[in-house]
Amino acid sequence: MGNLRRARELFDAATVADKKHIAAWHGWAVLELKQGNIKKARNLLGKGLKFCGGNEYVYQTLALLEAKAKRYERARYLFKQATRCNRKSCASWLAWAQLEAQLENNRTARQLFEKAVQASPKNRFAWHVWGVFEANLGNIDQGRKLLTIGHMVNPRDPVLLQSLGLIEYKNSSANLARVLFRRASQLDPRHQPVWIVRSFSF
């Protein structure tokens, strides 16, 4: 509700009441990150690890901080720790994959995307990001295949259909693209990006 002072007081009380409550440390750190207090957030995450031991969310947040600071080896180490804490953490695998994709380590990124969808086979974000990654590299058939699988396991998601439509529009059939855009807009009439790409495809 915007009362940051009170929020900090309550987080502080929570960590005093139970210093092993990892969600309190992490939640407080996320609050500080949103306020731009990077040093404070790092300190809180460090305390969380000290008092609570390894935790995928803390490691992942620290890894993202390191990546943003361009300390890539440290970020990789922390992502590795996050995935060791929870091999089924799709979010950690996906964030790590996106870092490697950003650095154009495409082979490594691809391996990590695969681990992300293995960890959570129905995760629409993982299928979407991986599919777009492949399409952007020129692997159109692979991108199409990944987005299609994502759509099959998430038939109500308009974003996957929108991206499929964009691939068809750019590389294959404008008519098929229009069909996909139309289906996406029917799934979610409030999804504005679909209407925008529909207008450009006509």
Salt bridges, closest charged atoms under 4 A:
GLU9 OE2 - ARG5 NE 3.76
GLU9 OE1 - ARG6 NH1 3.25
GLU32 OE2 - ARG8 NE 2.64
GLU66 OE2 - ARG42 NH1 2.74
GLU66 OE1 - ARG71 NE 2.53
GLU73 OE2 - ARG76 NH1 2.65
GLU100 OE2 - ARG76 NE 2.59
GLU134 OE2 - ARG110 NE 2.61
ASP141 OD1 - ARG144 NH1 2.82
ASP157 OD1 - ARG124 NH1 2.52
GLU168 OE2 - ARG144 NE 2.63
